[in-house]
Amino acid sequence: MADQYDLLVIGAGPGGYVAAIRGAQLGMKVAIVEREHMAGICSNWGCIPTKALLRSAEIYGHMGHAKDYGLTAEKFGFDLDGIVKRSRAIAAQMNNGVQFLMKKNKIDIIWGEATITKPGEIKVAASKKPIVQPQGPVPKNALGEGTYKARNIIIATGARPRVLPGIEPDGDKIWTYFEALKPAEMPKSLVVMGSGAIGIEFASFYRSLGAEVTVIELLPQILPVEDAEISALARKRFEKRGIKIITEAKVTKVEKTGNGVVAHVETKDGKTQQVAGDKLISAVGVQCNIEGLGLETVGVKTERGAIVIDAYGKTNVDGIWAIGDVAGPPMLAHKAEHEAVITVEKIAGLKVHGLDKAKVPGCTYCEPQVASVGLTEAKAKEQSREIKVGRFPFVGNGKAIALGEPDGLVKTIFDARTGELLGAHMIGAEVTELIQGFVVAMNLETTEEELIHTIFPHPTLSETMKESVLDAYGRALNI
């Protein structure tokens, strides 16, 4: 039997469940289709459980430096199984939390795999994957297989790890982030292929727990989307921690051995070297989940493996929308959530602003943390902008010194003519929390003068942000 909804969302990740909630808040009758787990990859296998692992590694690292703080911590160690169990328990809590939000907002959950048969209609088949329900089995009366109708359909099916031919993950010696999140035992050595956020976070985690780590990156710099100066500082810190980094290099083949793997690496000069490890993590990006949705049947346009949308999430087919990773980069949970609200409010006929990708911040939770928003210095120069650049190191900040975290930098880029903040780039302790100050400033079209006249509390790490602004205009006070 067909059921009529105002809004039907396919995929219950950060974008999908937020879209469903916003639709319910606006008085729509809403259903959400999920084939595997509520809260999506982010909360189950990505953003949240990785941060749980990294927090354990961070505390373990602090224990190793207890003497620097006048403390004694002898005979300490780690329980890998305990670290993983904590991470998985947090993922389960997030999963249950989203299910609670669906119930609270009276959103129907339809378990299964959806195919769009025509605009305004989907068919749901039984899921090919086991449904993850931390709170218990799926109720027998839960919605599932059948035909459902809706005035509007939002596709929020996310993405999955990209697989390179010949280097397919096997769940044993070649891992994706799925296996890296729940290791049965600690590898003594690890090869990480790719130095984006996922690769670098796992490199940082495993190195913190003692593994010998080698990172291989195809491009000239690690963390390729970041400002080159910040990337160079990050590389210096990682290498100081003992992480080996090979850039401008390509993994041409991976051999499995009795003890692990051997990666054959070709460098820019054409030379080949072999890098051995117990495990290899493939972190060479993700690809959109566009298969099996019936996009070809209804004529939804795709490009380079992603659904093509406008600034409001609208596809080329009336009544069909797309948000999040499936609609292309930047592939970030917070971008998906913001797109969700924009799209639903557009459907509801509200006056909304389209997504400005230039104001989407990025964060990498390695040690040290990296965060940024807006244009890099190189991108600003490519646009032939006359710019002013400010820098302030953490070593000039009292709070950073008191924390024992003097290694860091805040870099700001302004339009020299207008004072517009074009970009902000940070490396150091807690910069993933600090970056939002610059995001707010950019969103409010704040000028350098307004930032200079803003009072930042003392002593805080946030003072490095103001000092960077001051430095751009030759007025830095503490260096």
C-alpha positions in Angstrom: 0.0 0.0 0.0 1.4 3.4 -0.9 1.7 6.0 1.9 1.8 9.7 1.1 4.4 12.0 2.8 5.3 15.6 2.4 8.9 14.7 2.6 10.8 11.4 2.3 14.5 11.3 3.1 16.8 8.5 1.8 19.6 8.0 4.2 19.8 8.7 8.0 23.2 10.2 8.3 23.9 13.8 9.5 22.3 15.4 6.5 19.4 13.0 6.3 18.3 12.9 9.9 18.6 16.7 10.2 16.5 17.2 7.1 13.9 14.9 8.5 13.8 16.8 11.8 13.7 20.2 10.2 10.8 19.0 8.0 8.9 17.8 11.0 9.5 21.1 12.7 7.9 22.9 9.8 4.8 20.7 10.0 5.5 18.2 7.3 4.7 14.5 7.4 8.1 13.0 7.2 9.6 9.5 6.7 13.3 8.5 6.5 14.6 5.4 4.8 17.7 3.7 6.2 19.3 0.4 5.1 21.8 -0.1 8.0 22.2 2.3 10.9 20.7 5.5 12.2 23.1 8.5 12.3 25.1 7.3 9.3 28.8 6.7 8.8 29.7 9.9 10.7 28.4 8.7 14.1 28.8 5.0 13.6 32.1 4.7 11.7 33.5 8.2 11.2 33.5 11.6 13.0 32.5 10.5 16.5 34.2 7.1 17.1 37.5 8.3 15.6 37.4 11.3 18.0 36.9 8.8 20.8 40.0 6.9 19.7 42.0 10.1 19.4 40.9 11.3 22.8 42.3 8.0 24.3 45.5 8.5 22.4 45.7 12.2 23.6 45.4 11.3 27.2 47.9 8.4 26.9 50.3 10.9 25.3 49.8 13.4 28.2 50.5 10.5 30.7 53.9 10.0 29.0 54.7 13.7 29.7 53.4 13.8 33.2 56.9 14.8 34.5 56.7 18.0 32.5 53.7 19.0 34.6 55.3 18.1 37.9 53.3 14.9 38.1 54.2 11.2 38.5 52.7 8.5 36.3 54.6 5.3 36.4 53.8 1.9 34.9 51.0 3.2 32.8 49.8 1.6 29.6 46.8 1.1 27.4 44.2 -1.5 26.8 43.5 -1.6 23.0 40.3 -3.6 23.5 39.1 -1.1 26.1 39.9 1.8 23.8 37.9 0.2 21.0 35.0 -0.8 23.2 34.7 2.8 24.5 34.7 4.1 20.9 32.0 1.6 19.8 29.9 2.3 22.9 29.9 6.0 22.0 28.9 5.2 18.4 26.0 3.1 19.8 24.9 6.0 22.0 24.8 8.3 19.0 22.8 5.7 17.0 20.3 5.4 19.8 20.2 9.2 20.2 19.1 9.7 16.6 16.4 7.0 16.9 15.1 8.9 19.9 15.0 12.2 17.9 13.1 10.4 15.1 10.5 9.3 17.7 10.4 12.6 19.4 9.7 14.4 16.1 7.1 11.8 14.9 9.2 10.8 11.9 8.5 7.4 10.4 11.5 5.1 10.0 11.4 2.8 7.0 14.1 0.1 7.1 15.4 -1.1 3.8 17.0 0.1 0.5 15.1 2.7 -1.5 14.9 3.0 -5.3 13.2 6.0 -6.9 10.7 4.6 -9.4 9.5 8.0 -10.6 9.3 11.6 -9.2 7.3 11.4 -5.9 7.6 7.6 -5.5 10.0 5.1 -4.1 10.1 1.4 -3.6 11.8 -0.1 -0.6 13.4 -3.5 -0.7 14.8 -5.5 2.2 18.2 -4.4 3.2 21.2 -6.4 2.0 23.1 -5.3 5.1 22.4 -6.2 8.7 20.5 -3.4 10.5 22.4 -2.0 13.5 20.1 -1.5 16.4 22.0 -1.0 19.6 18.8 -0.7 21.6 17.5 -4.1 20.4 16.1 -5.7 17.2 13.9 -3.8 14.7 10.3 -4.0 15.9 8.2 -6.5 13.9 5.7 -3.7 13.1 8.4 -1.3 11.8 7.9 0.0 8.3 9.9 -1.7 5.6 9.4 -3.2 2.1 6.8 -1.5 0.0 5.9 1.6 -2.1 5.9 5.0 -0.6 4.9 8.4 -2.1 6.1 11.8 -1.2 5.8 15.3 -2.6 9.5 15.8 -2.2 12.4 13.3 -1.9 15.8 14.2 -0.5 18.7 11.9 -1.3 21.2 11.8 1.5 23.0 8.5 0.9 26.5 9.6 1.7 29.7 8.1 0.5 32.0 5.1 1.1 35.8 4.5 0.9 37.3 4.7 -2.5 38.8 1.4 -3.7 41.9 1.4 -5.9 42.2 -1.5 -8.4 44.7 -4.1 -7.1 44.7 -2.6 -3.6 41.2 -3.8 -2.6 40.7 -3.9 1.2 40.4 -7.4 2.6 39.5 -6.7 6.2 42.7 -8.4 7.3 45.9 -6.8 6.1 44.5 -4.0 3.9 42.1 -1.8 5.9 39.7 1.0 5.3 38.6 3.2 8.2 36.1 0.5 9.1 38.8 -2.0 10.1 41.1 0.8 11.4 38.4 1.7 14.0 38.3 -1.7 15.6 41.6 -3.4 15.4 41.8 -6.8 17.2 45.4 -6.2 18.0 47.9 -3.3 17.9 50.0 -3.3 14.7 53.7 -2.8 15.2 54.0 -1.0 11.9 51.5 0.6 9.6 51.4 2.1 6.1 48.9 4.8 5.5 48.0 5.5 1.8 46.6 9.1 1.6 47.2 12.1 3.8 43.8 13.7 3.9 42.0 14.1 7.2 41.1 10.4 7.5 44.6 9.1 6.8 46.4 11.7 9.0 44.0 11.1 11.9 44.7 7.3 11.9 48.4 7.9 11.4 48.3 10.2 14.5 46.3 7.7 16.6 48.4 4.6 15.8 51.7 6.5 16.2 50.5 7.8 19.6 50.1 4.2 20.7 53.6 3.2 19.5 53.2 1.9 16.0 55.8 2.7 13.4 53.8 4.7 10.8 54.6 5.6 7.2 52.3 8.0 5.3 52.4 8.0 1.4 50.9 10.9 -0.4 50.5 11.4 -4.2 50.6 15.3 -4.0 53.5 17.5 -3.0 52.1 18.3 0.5 50.2 16.4 3.2 46.8 17.6 4.1 46.5 18.8 0.5 43.5 21.1 1.0 45.2 23.1 3.7 47.4 26.2 3.4 50.9 25.2 2.3 52.5 26.9 5.3 50.2 25.1 7.8 50.8 21.8 6.0 54.6 22.3 6.2 54.3 22.9 10.0 52.1 19.9 10.4 54.6 17.7 8.5 57.5 19.0 10.7 55.5 18.1 13.8 54.5 14.7 12.5 58.1 13.8 11.6 59.2 15.0 15.0 56.8 12.5 16.5 58.4 9.8 14.4 55.9 9.5 11.5 57.6 8.9 8.2 56.2 10.8 5.3 56.7 10.3 1.6 55.1 12.9 -0.7 54.8 13.0 -4.5 54.7 9.2 -4.5 52.3 6.6 -5.7 51.6 3.1 -4.4 51.8 1.0 -7.6 51.3 -2.4 -5.9 50.7 -4.0 -2.5 52.0 -7.5 -1.8 50.6 -9.5 1.1 53.2 -11.5 3.0 53.0 -13.8 5.9 53.8 -11.0 8.3 51.8 -8.2 6.7 52.1 -6.1 3.5 54.8 -4.6 1.3 53.8 -1.4 -0.6 55.7 -0.7 -3.8 56.1 3.1 -3.9 57.1 5.0 -7.0 58.5 8.5 -6.3 58.5 11.6 -8.6 62.0 10.8 -9.9 60.8 7.4 -11.1 62.6 5.5 -8.5 60.8 2.7 -6.6 61.1 1.8 -3.0 59.4 -0.8 -0.8 57.6 0.0 2.5 56.6 -2.8 4.7 54.0 -2.9 7.5 51.8 -5.2 9.5 48.8 -3.4 8.0 48.0 -0.9 5.3 45.2 1.7 5.6 43.7 2.8 2.3 42.6 6.4 2.8 42.5 7.7 -0.7 39.2 9.4 -0.5 35.6 8.4 -0.8 33.0 7.9 -3.6 29.4 8.8 -3.6 26.6 6.2 -3.0 24.6 6.8 -6.1 24.2 3.2 -7.3 20.8 1.5 -7.0 18.8 4.7 -6.4 17.1 4.7 -9.8 18.7 8.0 -10.8 19.1 6.9 -14.4 15.4 5.9 -14.5 14.1 9.3 -13.4 16.8 11.3 -15.2 18.7 12.8 -12.3 21.9 14.3 -13.5 25.2 13.2 -12.1 28.7 14.5 -12.8 32.1 12.9 -11.7 30.2 10.4 -9.6 28.1 12.9 -7.6 24.5 14.2 -8.0 24.4 17.7 -9.5 22.5 20.2 -7.4 22.1 24.0 -7.2 22.9 26.1 -4.1 19.6 24.9 -2.5 20.0 21.1 -3.0 17.7 20.9 -6.0 18.5 18.4 -8.8 17.4 18.8 -12.4 14.2 16.8 -11.7 11.4 18.5 -9.9 10.7 17.2 -6.4 14.0 15.4 -6.1 16.8 17.0 -4.0 20.2 15.9 -2.8 22.4 16.9 0.1 25.7 15.9 1.8 28.5 13.7 0.5 26.3 12.2 -2.3 26.1 15.7 -3.8 29.9 16.2 -3.9 32.6 18.0 -1.9 33.4 19.3 0.6 32.4 15.9 2.1 31.9 17.0 5.7 29.1 16.2 8.2 28.5 19.8 9.1 28.2 20.8 5.5 25.6 18.1 5.1 23.6 19.3 8.1 23.6 22.9 6.9 22.6 21.8 3.4 19.7 19.8 5.0 18.3 22.9 6.6 18.7 25.0 3.5 17.0 22.4 1.3 14.0 21.7 3.6 13.4 25.4 4.2 13.5 25.9 0.4 11.0 23.1 -0.1 8.8 24.8 2.6 8.9 28.1 0.6 10.9 30.0 3.2 13.4 32.7 2.2 16.8 31.0 2.5 20.4 31.7 1.5 22.2 29.1 -0.7 25.2 27.3 0.6 28.5 29.3 0.4 31.2 26.6 0.3 33.8 29.2 0.9 32.6 29.5 4.5 32.6 25.8 5.3 35.3 25.1 7.9 37.5 22.0 7.8 39.0 20.3 10.9 41.6 17.5 11.3 41.8 16.0 14.8 45.4 14.8 14.6 48.2 15.8 17.0 48.6 18.7 16.5 45.1 19.7 15.4 44.6 21.6 12.1 41.6 23.8 11.2 40.8 26.2 8.5 38.1 28.2 6.6 38.2 30.3 3.4 41.0 30.9 1.0 44.5 29.8 1.4 47.2 32.3 0.7 48.0 30.6 -2.6 44.3 30.6 -3.7 43.9 34.3 -2.8 46.9 35.2 -4.9 45.5 33.0 -7.8 42.5 35.3 -7.7 44.9 38.3 -8.1 43.9 39.7 -4.8 46.0 42.2 -2.9 46.2 40.7 0.5 47.5 41.3 4.0 48.7 38.2 5.9 49.0 37.9 9.7 50.7 35.2 11.7 50.9 34.6 15.4 52.7 31.6 17.0 51.3 29.8 20.1 54.7 30.4 21.8 53.7 34.0 22.3 50.5 33.0 24.1 50.4 32.7 27.9 47.6 30.1 27.9 49.4 27.9 25.4 52.6 28.0 27.4 50.6 27.2 30.6 49.0 24.2 28.9 52.4 22.9 27.7 51.3 23.4 24.1 53.6 26.1 22.7 53.8 24.7 19.2 51.1 26.2 17.0 50.3 29.0 14.5 47.3 31.1 13.6 47.4 32.6 10.1 44.9 35.1 8.8 44.4 36.5 5.2 42.7 39.8 4.5 41.7 41.7 1.4 44.1 44.7 1.6 41.6 47.1 0.1 38.4 46.2 1.9 39.6 44.5 5.1 37.5 41.4 4.3 38.6 38.3 6.1 39.3 35.9 3.2 40.7 32.9 5.1 42.0 31.6 8.5 44.3 28.7 9.0 45.4 27.2 12.3 47.6 24.5 13.7 47.9 23.7 17.4 46.0 22.7 20.5 42.2 22.9 20.3 42.2 24.9 17.0 39.2 22.8 15.9 37.3 24.6 18.6 38.8 28.0 17.9 38.1 28.1 14.1 34.4 28.8 14.6 35.3 32.3 15.8 36.6 33.1 12.3 33.7 31.3 10.6 31.3 33.6 12.5 33.4 36.6 11.6 33.3 35.7 7.9 29.6 35.0 7.9 28.9 38.4 9.5 31.2 40.1 6.9 33.4 41.3 9.7 36.3 43.5 8.8 39.8 43.6 10.3 38.9 46.8 12.2 35.9 45.2 13.9 38.1 42.2 14.9 40.8 44.5 16.3 38.2 46.2 18.4 36.8 42.9 19.7 37.9 42.0 23.3 39.2 38.5 23.6 39.4 37.1 27.1 42.7 36.5 28.8 44.3 34.1 29.3 42.9 32.0 26.4 44.2 30.4 23.3 41.7 32.6 21.4 44.0 35.6 21.9 46.2 34.1 19.2 43.4 34.8 16.8 43.3 38.5 17.6 47.1 38.8 17.5 47.1 37.2 14.1 44.7 39.9 12.9 46.9 42.6 14.5 50.0 41.2 12.8 48.4 41.4 9.4 48.2 45.2 10.0 51.6 45.6 11.7 50.1 45.9 15.1 50.9 42.7 16.9 51.5 43.3 20.6 53.0 40.1 22.1 55.7 39.1 19.6 
